Amino acid sequence: MAPALTKSAEPEKPVKPSAILHRTPWQPPIAVSGEGIYLDLEDGRRIIDAVGGAAVTCIGNGHPEVKKAIKEQVDKLSYVYNMQLSNQPAEELARYLVNTGNGAFALCGFVSGGSEAMEACIKMARQYFYDTKQPQRKNFIARQLSFHGNTLATLALAHHPGRRAPYADILHDANFHHVSPAYAKRFQRPDEMEEQYVERLRRELEDKFIELGPDTVIGFVAETVVGATTGVVAPPKGYFKAMKSVCDKYGALFILDEIMSGMGRLGTLHAWEQFGDGVAPDLQAIAKGLGGGYVSIGAILMSQRIADGIRDSAGFWKHGHTYQAHPIATAASLAVQKVIVSENLLANIQTQGAHLGKLLNDRLLSPNSPLAPFVFDIRGSGGWWAVEFDFDTPSSSKPAVDLKGGAFAIQVQQRCLEKGLVIMGFHGGSNVEGTNGDHVMFSPAYNVSKEEIDKIVDLFIEGAEEVFGEIVV
Ligand SMILES: Cc1ncc(COP(=O)(O)O)c(C=O)c1O
């Protein structure tokens, strides 16, 4: 068996010392090559990546069209500085993003990743009001149990208790405020209809506007479908329409973070096309599926309102980084987007995603499944699914299980990796304090096959049942 992946466990083989300060308490295995959803490790194992890294590798590793595009671009032009020169692939990718936005977007700006994209949204929204002579607008309202990135401003904007904890005292909270998450299965009251729940959330947002002074609010910010914190949680029907109506009433911006949920992850290019009640954002951040992991890239998409405001005033983007609109990054991204279209991958991921959802339901909720009473929810769409467990309040007469402080989902993630399957496990998404809850996430590449989905579910169930079996003995 592969080395156990916990800090305390004794590795079977001595681990080579690393000069990298890793993000895990354990030293992660080293990958040496990849092909589609398969990754080859230095120790000789071949594993399946069922979560696309972190919902990133949307067409898998090693696609020949992307490799070709990168090589050709390196031969032609590797770098220009965006304040001196633009470049062809960046121009073409921006045009593609504007043209495929269902009329929602007029302009695009590039950055190098998700956090930079959200940071850029924050600054663009502020620039818009600064340039259009409303400098008193300085407040953002986002939501509890959200994640918008790991820079100081994006950590302050979001409310992910675990990730912000070490920095809480240095986060600039004066301009970032929070309202409740839109998570019906956890937070809708038993005596509430869906519309009443939405109305409660709408009222809470309006009250927050009024408390802050409506003309001081820059915008309301949300992940269209929430990712890491709560695990593929879509809002109740009518929610975004209601939240946008508050923004419109007070002249504020409606800003969506589609870094994880967008660029095809849920089976449509933008998540708001499915989950947004037909409401397009004023500003939107995209990243992961944009470059598919081949390059480091993110972007912000701007509506006509923003474009007009900027063009009629400063006329240019005041924010910038050295590597934005990088020729190789945009050429690779463009190739990724072309592959998604030419191979009809959104249709494929809708089909395979539906299969994944059905298998998870069939297997986890079957009468023989020891986990069935502890499955709180199985949710998702397209290529993005989560299973949330609840060991405190089982759905049948089974007694609650004491995890003794262990995070089930994290243990399942580790066990699955030992079995050759990469998934992501998260803890802390079921209460606003971020102390309870276990969910695992699946986000395979859009070109995943039915057989690969079968294998993913087999390995996951094996891993999850094994961990559970060891806890309840
Ligand atoms: C919704 C959301 N916003 C922002 C980010 C930050 O992106 P990055 O890790 O590329 O900085 C992430 C990353 O997972 C995310 O899921």
PDBQT file of the ligand as one rigid body, heavy atoms in Angstrom, charges set to zero:
ROOT
HETATM    1  C1  LIG A 501     -14.696  30.766  -5.858  1.00  0.00    +0.000 C 
HETATM    2  C2  LIG A 501     -13.211  30.999  -5.843  1.00  0.00    +0.000 A 
HETATM    3  N1  LIG A 501     -12.739  32.244  -5.862  1.00  0.00    +0.000 NA
HETATM    4  C3  LIG A 501     -11.426  32.501  -5.860  1.00  0.00    +0.000 A 
HETATM    5  C4  LIG A 501     -10.493  31.483  -5.837  1.00  0.00    +0.000 A 
HETATM    6  C5  LIG A 501      -9.017  31.787  -5.808  1.00  0.00    +0.000 C 
HETATM    7  O1  LIG A 501      -8.404  31.370  -6.978  1.00  0.00    +0.000 OA
HETATM    8  P1  LIG A 501      -6.828  31.077  -7.027  1.00  0.00    +0.000 P 
HETATM    9  O2  LIG A 501      -6.582  29.912  -6.166  1.00  0.00    +0.000 OA
HETATM   10  O3  LIG A 501      -6.566  30.825  -8.489  1.00  0.00    +0.000 OA
HETATM   11  O4  LIG A 501      -6.144  32.301  -6.566  1.00  0.00    +0.000 OA
HETATM   12  C6  LIG A 501     -10.943  30.168  -5.803  1.00  0.00    +0.000 A 
HETATM   13  C7  LIG A 501      -9.973  29.053  -5.722  1.00  0.00    +0.000 C 
HETATM   14  O5  LIG A 501     -10.303  27.935  -5.437  1.00  0.00    +0.000 OA
HETATM   15  C8  LIG A 501     -12.330  29.912  -5.808  1.00  0.00    +0.000 A 
HETATM   16  O6  LIG A 501     -12.815  28.667  -5.776  1.00  0.00    +0.000 OA
ENDROOT
TORSDOF 0
